[in-house]
């Protein structure tokens, strides 16, 4: 069944303007007598059998209004023939409802606000919105937010719905909200009206059916006549059993019928599958083509059986489902032999907007969507989204999820409309919440609702809003659907986690050795939950493996192997009912049953130094990558997805081992990955004087071959930054960088290099500058400097959400290790007199010794990098480096 929502009584009080206004004519004297005329603020809904019937009540109303020189606004959005023509007193607004509920509703809101008080409106038939939105729920939502606004401005508005096209629940919601609801019938050459609701007016016969006789409507007072009329009318209409169903449900009933019948043509099935695909998969034509190729009508029925509410299932869900089917259809891969079945539920995108509408926050959302309110009002709306109430009908469906999963751990993941699409992946912008899922059913439901609130509230996070604004998506419909998944893994002595989790990328732009092929792809692997694979984690390093050279590491020696490895593991603690991070040594000390022979290498040097009897381990995944066919399968898998998508892809996955070490893989996510490729070879000059070099390095960069003229260098001095004792001072540096970033604004006009200690974007200020990505997104080049005195180290964050941000923003990344061979930093240049920070931002004068700004436009500064030689250099030169 479609979502049902509780009916709520509405009391509108604006007597100051209504009193003394007098009766306003419908243009039909007989109708005026029945309903005692119209009043300012009235929303009038006509329920009828045809558009011609609606036109029959609209034209007299508009004619009368024009005679009285009233301004009439016609809202045109439907496929049916126009109801009105524009004229001196009639203005037409043409809208496209297919752009989505929010965009459409926001445009209506702006029109009403612009037109002001006392305007008369005629809307096209609301039933036509079913073709754009697919379900009654959103039509009800649209009416609930539009009708009160029209009432407040003392307008009169005409709407219509077609009989038998909407569920009883939808009609009830409209009836609750409107001031007038009138049925119109044609039967046996007679014309009838039947007022069902007339607010603030009453007569003894008002709510009886009326038959037109001449210019009057005469009430049908006889029970026999009334019974005969309605029995005949309903016999000619659709049976009431079907009208209890939403349009959405009827569509899936049709799909079920086609799937159950033999002999139905393939074309007919594909046509219906395409229709459904546009309602639950995407509006993106590229994604729709993938769905057409890899999702069947049966797949859509399976999705529907696990859906809460209606609408789109969102990009993350679509990516997971399409990718799994791509791989299952790739016969040479034999994925069915090593795939875990997915076990997911989907909360439709319509539930998100209904949550907002039902809690009365729509006006605030519209105010937040304005230029002035975009960031300013987001925090308040985020707080509200964190604590709203769901209707009991939806809560009951959420209980279904809780009952189904029992006490198995689950994760509630964002799956917005735009997420994981071509060009906009929203990596890490929205929340995903692990639930250990222990306790009573009531406690588990409460935790689940809290997780849903958190994901919904994350739509108002500064990073998410800045991301949308940067990509011109701030006015685009972005509803939040949810993907609810069973957490992949196993119980390990009170903990729950997978043996391996990771990220796979089909095109490896981070190659650190000449022998590597970017086309081979790469993996980023961790023990435990995948949070440490997709996020930059302070003091910890996942294993990065190039799939053509899986055992070739970016560091050398046992000391480096130990240092640049995983030291902590993210797990779900069953008894504590909480997500936790535990040290690898503590976890292994509990003698948990993990396949250390596949994921680890014994650290004999550390064991000898400790003098202990127990073996020490470094998580390297060396054996997994070199045996059991794992590497080969992952490479084939990534290439199969890349071929189907027509684009490099980025996946998230887990691996769990069976008793004999055979692995099972669970594909959690797949999205197209933006990449510029290597680009043309760049020959780095070898005769540049040392004093003309700003910095140079071998390796440790990503972003392909590059030759870029630099206009500005922003340098955060590592020693001065680390000497700042207070946390607040280090956060001041981050805010200053954000202001500098905003001043840059357009990287096409000002190519800037940002250099600073440790990890940009860290949550631990002692390890780097704690900026948000929105505070560095206008940079052209981002450099991280090692500062060994304070153990502040960069991290090549390939495969993380941070990496996705760099790629999407076109930012070249490099890390500089001053103690490494082949690395040079010219401190004479970076310590030289620069434009003082206070010239740009007087409020940061006290940090002039920490942040230096060099404007080098027209001074011949250039950054050049070449993948094949693994060299990068920033230098002063009067000539460009040669291109090969």
N, C-alpha and C positions, 0 to 999 in steps of 0.2 A: 504493500500500500504506500501511497505517497504520504509525505509528512502532513500531519494534522496539527492545528494550532488552536489553543483555547480562545473562545470568543470573549471579547472584552468590551464592556459598555463604554461608549464615548459620550461625554457631555461637553458640548461646545457652548461657551457663554461669551457672546459679544453683543449684548442687548443694546449697548449704547448706539451702535450704528444701525441696528436692525429696527429698533423701535421707531415708529413714525415714518419708516421708509415706504410703507404702503405696499399693495400687491403689485408684483411684477408679472406681466402676462407671458404665457407660453406661446402666444400667437394663436391659440385655439381657445375660444370662449367656453366651449363645452368642457374642455379639460381644466381650464381655470376654475370652473364651478366645482368640479369634483375635488380638486386638491387645494382649493381656496387660493390658487395662484402660487407664484414663486416668491422667495424672500432672498435678500442679499445673504450670501454665504452658502446657498444651496448647491450641493453636488447632486445631480440627478442621474440615476442609472436606469437605462431602459433595457429590459430583458425581452428579446424578441426572436423571431424565426429567421429574419432576413435583413440585409443591409437596406433594402428598399423601405422596410417598415421603419427603420431608424431615420432614414432620410425624410420620411413622412412627418416625423415630429421635429426634426432639426430645421427644415426649411421655414415653417411658420414662425418658429422662435427667432430665427435669424432675421427674417423679413421684418417682424415687429420691432426687433432690437435696432435694426438699421433705420427704420422710420423714426425711432426715438433718438437717433444719432448716438447710439451706444457703440463703444469699440468692441468688435467681435474678433477673437483670435481663434483660428482654426489650426489644430495640431494634427498634422498629416504624417502618418507613418505606416499605414496599412497597404496591402496589395489590392484591396477592393477599390472600386471606382471612387473618385473624389466626391465628397459630400457637398462641397462648396467651391465657388470660384472667388478668387481675390477681387476685391473692389475697394471703393473709397473707404468703406467702414469695416471691411473684412481683410485682415492680414493673415497670411498663411505661413506657418513654420514647417519646413519639411525636415524630418528626422529619420535616422537609420537605426531601427531597434536592434539590428543584428550586431551592432557594435558592443552590445552587452547591457545588462541591467543597470550597472552603475553609470556608465556613460550616458545612456538614454535618460535615466532618472535625473542625472545632474543637469543635462541640457534643459529638461522640463523645468527643473528648479530655477535655473538661471532665467528662463523665459518669463516665468511667473514673477520672479523678483523684479525683472526689468520692466514688465508691463504695469506692475503696481496694482492699486486698489480699483474695485468697481468694474473690472473688465469681464466680459462674457466670453466663455470658452466653449468650443465644440471639439471634442476629441474623436478621432477615428475609432472604430470598433475595437475594444480591448481584446476580443477573442483572437484577433489577427496576431497578437503578440505571441501566441502559442507557436507560430511558425518560427519565430526568432528565439524564444526562450524555452520552448518545449514543455513547460509545465505551468500548472495553475498557481503554484506556490509563489512564484515571482510576480505574477499578475496581481495576486492579493497583496504582496509586499509593496508593489508600485502604487496601488490604490491607497494603501494605509499611510504612505508618506506624502502623497500628492494631495489627497482630499483635505486633510487638516490645514495644509498651507493655503490652499485656495479659499477655505473657509475664513482663515484669519484675515485675508485681504478682501473679504466681502465681495467675492466674485459670484457668478453663477456659471456652473460648468455642466455640460452634457457629456455623458459617457454611455456606452452600450456594451452588452454582452449577448452572445447568441445562446439561445436555449439549448440544453442538452450537450453543450461543448465543455462545460465546467463541472467539477465535482460539487456536491452539496456543501462541502467544507469551504470551498472557495467562495461560493455564492453567499454563504453565511458570513464570511469575513468582510466581504464587500457590503453586505447589508448592515453589519455592525458599524461600519465606518461612515457610510453615506447618510445624507439627510433624506433623500427620496429614492425609493426603488419601485419601479412600475413595470408590471408585465403587460405586454401587448400581444394580442392574438388576432389572427384572421381565421375564421372558421365558417364554412358554408356561406360564403359571401357576406358575412357579417364581420364587423370590426369591434374588438373588445379591448378595454383596458382594465387592469386590476392593480390598484395601488397596494403594495405590500408593506411599505414603510413611508410615512410622511411625518417628518419630525416637527414637533412644536405646533401642529395643526390637528384639528379633529372635527369630524361630523358623524352623526349616527350611521350614515351609509358609506362613508369614505372608503372603507376597506372591503367593500363588496365588489365583485366584478361588475363592470358597466358595459352596456352595448350602445353603440352609436346609433342614434335615430335622428336624422336630419343634422342640425348643428349642435345637438345635445348628446350627453352621455347619460343613459338611464340605468340606475342600479338594478341588478337582477336579485330581487328579494326572495324569490321562490327557491326553496331548497331543491326541488325537483329539477327546475331549470338549470340551477348551478351545477348539480351533479351530472346532468346530461352533457353540459358544456365541457366540464373538466374531464370526464371519462372519455369523451371523444378526442379532446385535445391530446391527452396523454397516450391514447392508442396510436395516434398518428406520429408521436415522437419516439424517442429512444427509450427503451425500458429503464426503469429506475435503478435496476441492479448495476447497469453500466455507468449510470451517472454518479454512483458512489465512487467511481474510479476517477483518478486524475488522467488527463491526456497522456501523460508520461506512462502510466500503467497500461493504458490501452495500447500504446505503441509496443510495449514489451510483450503484451498478450499476443499481439499480431506476430511478433518475432517467434514466440513460443509455438504458435500455431504453425508457422512456416517450417520450423525445425522438426515438428512432429509428423508432418505430412510427407509422404513419399511422392516423388514425381514433380516437386516444385522446381522450377527452372533455376539454374545458377544465377542468371541475370536478375531474377526477382529477389533472390536472397541477398545478392550483392547490393542491389538498390536499397533495400531496407537497412542493410548493415552500414551503408554510406550515410543514410539518413540519421541513424542512431549515433554514428561516429561523430557527427557534427554537434550532437547534443551532449556527449559525455567525454569525448576525447580532446578536441582542440578546435581552435579557429585557424591555426597555422596550417597553410596548405602543404608544407613539407611534412609535418607530422601526420596530417591526414592521409597523405600518400603512403607513408609507412604503415599506418593503421589499415588502410585498404589492402595492402599486400600481406600483412601478417596477423590481422585479427579477424576472426570469423563471427558469424551471427551467434554461434554457440558460446564464443568467448564473451560476447556482450551480455548474454543471458547469465553467465557465471558471474560477471562483474556486478550485474544488477542484483543478484541474489545475496551479495555481500555489501550492498550499499546502504548507507544511512542517508535518508533525504534524497535529493535530486540534484541535477546539474553536472558540471564537469568533475572528473576525478583528479584532475591536476597533472602537471608535467612530470612530477616524480613517479606517480603511479603509472602513467602512460609509458614512460621510459622503461620502467622495470618490466611491464607486461609485454611490450613490443620486443624488447631485447631478448627476453626469455624465448619468445616464439621464433625469433630469428635464429637463435642457436639450436632450438629443438628441431627446426626444419633443415638445418645444415647437417645432412646425413653423414658426411665424413667426420664430423666432430663427435657424433654419438653422445650428445650431451645428456640424454635421458639416463645414461648409465652412471653419471657422476653428479647430476643436479639434485639438490634438495628441492622438494616441492615448496612453492611459496604458500604462505598461509596468511592472507591479508584481508582486511576490511577497508572500505573506502567511505569517508564522510564527504558527501557531495558539496560542491562549492555554494549551492543555494542556501545551505544551512548557515554559512557565515553571515550573509547579508540578512537572513531572517533573524539571526541572533541580534544583530545591530538594530533592526527595525523593531523587534519585539521588546527590546530594552529601552527604546525611545532615544537612540543616539544618532539617528540619521541626520538631523540638522547639524550636529557637531561634526559628523563625517564630511558633510558638504562644505562646512566652514573650513575644515582642515585641508580640503582639496584646493582651496584658493591659494594664490601666490603668497598672500600675507599670512595665512594660517598654516601653510604646509608644514613647517617645522615647529612653529610657535605653539600650535594647538595639539601637536602629536602626543606630547607627554601625558596631557590630561586624558586624551582618548585612550592611550595605551593603558593607563591606570583603570579606566572603566572596563575596557575589554578583558582585563585580568580578573574581573569579579562579577560578571553578568549572570543572568539566570536563563536556563533553557526551559522551554515548555516541557511538560510532563511526557508528551508523546515522543519527543526526541530523547529525553532521559531514559525512557523505557527501551528505546532502540539501542542506546548506549549500554544499558544493562545486558542486552543480548550479547554484545561484544564481551563484556566482563564475564558473563556466564560461559561463553564459548571457550575463552582462553583459560578459565579457571585461575590457578595460581602460577601459570607459566609467565615468565617475564615477557613484556611487550614494549614496543616503542611507538610513540605517537609522533609522526613525522609531518612536516609541512609538505604540501603538494599544491602550490598555487597555480593559477592559470598560466602564468608566464614562466614559471620555473622550469629549468632543464630544457628550454626550447633552443632553437638555432639562434645563437647570438646573445642569448640572455639566460644564464644558468642560475643566477642568484645564489651562487655557492656560499653557504654559511650565513646568508642574510636573514633567514628565518629559523626559528627554533625547531629542534627535535628533542623529545623528552623520553628518556628511559624510565620505565616503571617496573620495579621488581615484582610488584603485583601480589604482595602478601597481605594477609589480614582477612577480615570479614567481607562479604560482598558489598556492604555499605561503605566500608573503608576503601575498598578497591575502586568503587564507583567514584567516590569523592576524589581520590588521587587521579583518576582518569579525567574527570571534569577539570581538575586543576591543570593537567597537562594540555587539554584542549584550550583552556583560557590562555596559557602561556604562548602557545603557537599563534593563536589569534592576535594576542597583544603584540607579538613580534612583528606584525605587519606595520606597526607604528615605530619601529626602532629607527634610530637616526641613520644607521648604515643602510638599512633597506630603503628608506626614503631617499637618501642621497644617491643610491644606486639607480633607483627608478628615474630620478630627476636627471641624472647624468646621461641616461640613455633615452630621454624623451618619452618615458613611460609614465610620467606622473599623472597624465590625464586618461591613461588606458585602463580598461576594466581589469582589475587584479583581485579576483576573489580567492579566498583561501580554502582549498579542499584539504583533506587530511588522509594520510596513508597510515593505517594501524597494522603493524606487523608483529608476528611472533619473533622474539629475539632468537637469532641463530646461535646455537652453542650447546653446552652441556653443564651439568652440575659437577663441581670439583670441590668436595669437602667444604660445603657451606658457601662456595662462590659459584657464580654462573658466568660463563664467557665462552667464546669460540676459541678453537686452537689457534687460528690465524684470522686476521682481518686485514683488509688492504684496499688500495686504490690501484687501478690499472689504466694506463694511457697508451693508446695505440700508436702515437707518434711522439718520439722522445726528443724534444728540443734541448734537453739537458744532456748532452754527450760530453764526457770529460776526457775522452781518449780518442785519438785519431782513428783507431780501428773500429769504433762503434758506428752502427748504422741507425740513424734516427727512425727509419721506417720500421725497425724491429719492435719498438715500444718499450715500456718499462713498467715496473711494479714498485709499490711502496708498501712494505709489510710490517705488521706488528703482532705480537702475542696479545690476546685478549680483545676487548671491544675495540671497534674501529675508530673511536674518537681520537686516538693518538695517531691514526694514519691520516685523518683529514684535517687535523688542527696542528698548528705550530705549538709544541709543548716545551716549556722551558726546561733545559737541562737534560733533555731526552732526544734520542735520534732513532727514527725507524730505519729499517733496512731499505735502501734504494737499490734496485737491481735492473740493469739494462738487459732485456730479454735475449739479445744476441751475445752478450758477454756477462752472464749472470754472476760469475764469481769474481769479476773485476770490480774492485772497490775504489772509491774516490779518495781513500786514505791508505796508508801503508803501516805495517808493523802491529804487533800485539797491543801496544799502548794506545794507538789510535783506534784500533778495532774495539777495544774496551771502552774508550771514551766516547766514540761516535756510535753508540749502540743504545738499545732500549734498557733502561734501568728500572722503570716503573710500569705497572700493568693496570689498565682500567677494567674493573669487574663489577658485577652486581652482587652485593652481600645479602644473602637470603635472610639471615637472622635479623640483621639491622634494617632490612627492607630499604636499602639505599645503594645508590651508585657510589663506588669508592675507588680510590687509587691506592694500590699497595705496592711495596717495593718488590722487585723481582726476587731478591734474596729471601725476603720473608715468605713470599708465595712458594718458592721452591723448597723452603725449609719445612713446609707443611706436608711434604711428600705427595703433592697432588699428581694425579695421573695425566700428565701431558707427554707428548712424544718429543722429549728433549733431543733424541737422536736425530729427528728430522728438522727441528727448528733451532738447535743450539750447537755450539762448539765448546768443548771443555777448555777452560782457562787454566792451564797447568801453572802458569807463572803466578797468577793471583793465589791459587791454592797453595803453592809452595811458600809464598810470602806470608800467608796467614798461618801456615803450619797446621792447617785443619785436615781432617780426614775426609770430610765431605767434598765432592767435586764442585768446582765453581764453573759457571756457564756464562757464555756470551751469546746473546740471541743474534744469530747470523742468517738463519734459514738456508745455509749453504747446501745441506743435503737435499732439502726439499727442492731447491732450485736446480740441482744437478741430477736428481734421480726421479724415478716414479712417473716420468712423463708430464709432471706438473707444468714445467716451463713451456714445453711444446704445446700443451693444451691451452694454456693461457694466451700464448701468442696467436694460435689459430682462432681462438675465441675473439680476441680483440680485432683481428683482421676481418673476420666474418661480420662483425658489427660495423666496422669502418666501411666495408664494402656496401652493406645495406643502407647505412646512413648517408653514404656519399661524402663522408666527412670524418676526420679523426674523432675518436670517442674517449670518454672518461667514464670508468665504471667503479662502483664500490661493491665489495664482495666479502664473504667469509668462507673459511675452509675448516671443516671438521674431519678428524681422522677416525677411521674404523679401527678395530682391534689390530689388524695386520698392517696398518699404516696406509691403507687405501684412503683416498680423500673424497669427500663430498663437498661440492661447491654450491653456495647460495648466492645468486646474483641479486643484489639489493637495489641497484640503481644504475642507470645508463643515461648519458647525455652527450650531445655533440659538443666537441671541444674546439674553441677558437684557436687557431694557430696560424702564424704567418709563414711557417716553413723556414728553411734555412736562408733563402735569399741568395743573391749573387755573392761570389767569393770577394773578400776584401783583403787586399795586400797591406799588411801593417808596415809602415815605414821603418827601416832598420838604421837610419842615419839621423835620427832626431837627437839633438843634444840633450843631455840628461837634465839640464836646467829648464828645458822647454816641456818636459814631461810632467804632468800633474800626478798621474799614477799609471801603473802598468801591472799586469798579472798574467799568469798562465793558468787557464782553466777557471773554474768556479764562477761561471756566468751562464745566463740563459736568456734567450730572446732572439737567437739566430744571428746571422751576419749583419753587421750594422756599420754605417758610416754616417755620423750625425753631427751637424754643426751645433755647438752648445752656446746658449745665450746667458745662462746663469748657473752658478755653482753655489749650493747651500751646504755649509759644512758645520756639523755639530762636533766640536772638539771632544774626543773621547775622554781625555784626562780631565778636562774642565767639567764635563757632564758627570763623570763618576765621582768627582769631588763634591758635588752638591749633596749635602747631608740629608736634607728633608725630602720626603716623598712628594710633598706638595710642590717643591721646587722642580722636581723632575716632571711632574704633570704640567707645570707652567711651560716647560720647554716643549712638551707635546702640543699644547694649545698654541704656542707661538708658531710652531711648524705648520699647524692647521691654518693659521692666518696667512702665513707666507704662501702656502699652497693655494688658498682662495685668491690671493692677489695674482698669482700666475695665470689662473683662469683658463687660458687657451694655450695648450702646448704647441699648437701649430705656429703661434706667434712668439712663444718664449719657451724654447727647449731647455729644461732645467735638470741638473743633476743634484740629487740629495744624498749626501754622505753622512753617516752617523754610526755610533758604536753599537755593536751587538745586533739584536733583532728588532727591526721596525715592527711596531704593532704588538709587542709583547704585553702581557698583563702584569708582568713583574718589572717595575721600573729599574731595578738594579741590573737587569739583563739587557736593557735597551730602552729606546724612547717609546712610551706607551701611547702612541697615536692610534686612532681608528683609521681604517683604510680611506675613509672619506676625507681625512686630513692630509693624505699624500697622493691622492688619485690624479692630480694634475702634473705630476712629475713625469719626465721622459725617461729618466734613469734613476734607479734606486740602488744605492751602494751600502753594504753593511761591513763595518770595520771591526776586526778582532782587536781586543785590548787585553792582552794577556795579564797585565798587572792586576786587573779586577776579574779575570776569567769571564769577560764579556765576549761571547763568541757568536758569529753569524750562524745561520742555518740555511742551507740550500733547501727551500721548502717545496720542492717539486712534488706535485700531486695533492697539495693541500688546498683548502678554500682560499688561503692567501695567494697561492700560486694562480688559481683561477682568476682572482681579481687582477693580478699583474698582467696576465695574458689578455683578458678582456679590455683592460685599459691601455694595452700596448706599451707597457713599461718594461724597459730592459733592466735585468737584475744582475748584480755582481756582488761577490763578497771578496774582501781583501784580507789576507792573513800576512801581516808585515814580517813575521818570522819565517815564512816559507820561501824557498828558493824561487826566484823568478818574479817576486812581488816587490814593487817599488812604489813608495808614496813620497812625494816631494813636499816635505813639511815647510820648506822655505817659501813655497807658494801658498800653502794653506794657512801658514802662520802670518803671512804678510798682511799689511793693512787692507782691510776690505771696507765696503760700505757698511757703516755701523747699523746695527739692528734698529737703533732708536730713530734713524732717519726714516725708516718705514713704519715702525711701530713703537712710539715713545713709551708705551706702557711696559715694554720689555727691556728697558734700558739697563737694568741690573744684570741682564744675561748677555750683554754684548761680548763678553769674553768666552761665552759658550757657543753661540751661534754666529757664524760669519757668512756674509752674503757677498758674492763676487759677481758683478755684472760684467760679462766678458763678450757681449754682442759686438761683432765687427772686429774682434781681436784674434780671430782665426783659431779658436779653441774647437777641437773636434774629438769625438769619441769614435774609435774604430775597434771592431771585434771580428774575429774570423774563427768559425767553428772548426775548420779542418786543422789549423795550426794551434787551436786552443789558446789564442792570444787576444788580449784586450788592452787598449791603451787610450788614455786621454792626454792630449798634448796640444801645444801651441804650434800652429803651422800656417804658412801662407799659401800652401797648396793642398789640394785634396789628396788623400791616399788613392793609389791606383786601384781600379776595379778589374778583376780578372773574369 
